[in-house]
């Protein structure tokens, strides 16, 4: 009978660690992140991190629930995170990009899963990233219910990783925000952003490179690095609270494409949003970017949020109440435009 074990005393016995994958490091990471994930738990979670699949029960408070899902990444903001060793905030960015997206249809985020991929697992860095993900989930009120950490030698440069996320929310079928009731004289409200959020970073990095920018320099009371890497604002709790008190006809998460390309996504063909330039405060950072990069106004409006991270459309009779409620929830809000009838072949968002 032939032995299944090598009988050659000089044989080299290869392991997964020799191939570049450290299973023990992955186990340490799971243990590190469990306390952070535990802080995000909701009563509906039946089984979370550690199993092959996570279980989540839909609350009985919903009569006719519709699930809403969204997935996204952080984009090239990660390149600056690697360069600057700033990993905590990108986890919040990851959550924000998905939960803000599903929010615009009126959905309450229920749970979130992440995907972290790298060439060689640095447990400390990965822990910082996932701690940020947990913080984002707490801000959104959703459970960090599971995820995947993939160590793939040779796939990524040393010190770099990729990050993706997936959110699932729920909304009553008859409360889905569709934009179909938007009409002339409705008002566009803008909620302040916390910075560039997670969009336009290829241009931001180009501007930094072109000007050999010192990111440690003081900028408006912070370092420029802090301003550039500020995490994306999560609007879930204030907006869900608002919708308990009054109807919101349409919402747009202002991501890539800026105001001019995201607001039209919630407008039907018969209307146009006219935004008034100067009706909100554009943070100094955007003015700095425009000046340093000689960026045209039209390009700024298509690439960056320019200070507005979320747009809400409400009937004129609800404007004052909506603004009061949003401000009481800690949001900075402006009346930035109005809806009117659309003329033939006219763009659906105009900034004038």
Secondary structure, 3 states (H helix, E strand, C coil): CCCCCCCCCCCCCCCCCCCCCCHHHHHHHHHHHHHHHHCCCCCCEEECCCCCCCEECCCCCCCCEEEEEEEEECCCHHHHHHHHCCCHHHHHHHHHHHHHHHHCCCCEEEEEEEEEEECCCCHHHHHHHHHHHHHHHHHHCCEEEEEEEEECCCCCCCCCEEEEEEEEEEEEHHHCCCCCCCCCCCEEEEEECCCCCCCCHHHHHHHHHHHCCCCCCEECCEEHHHHHCCCCCCCHHHHHHHHCCCCCCEEEECCCCHHHHHHHHHCCCCEEEEECCCCCCCCHHHHHHHHHHCCCHHHHHHHCCCCEEEEEEECHHHHHHHHHHHHHCCCCEEEEEEEEECCCCCCCEEEC
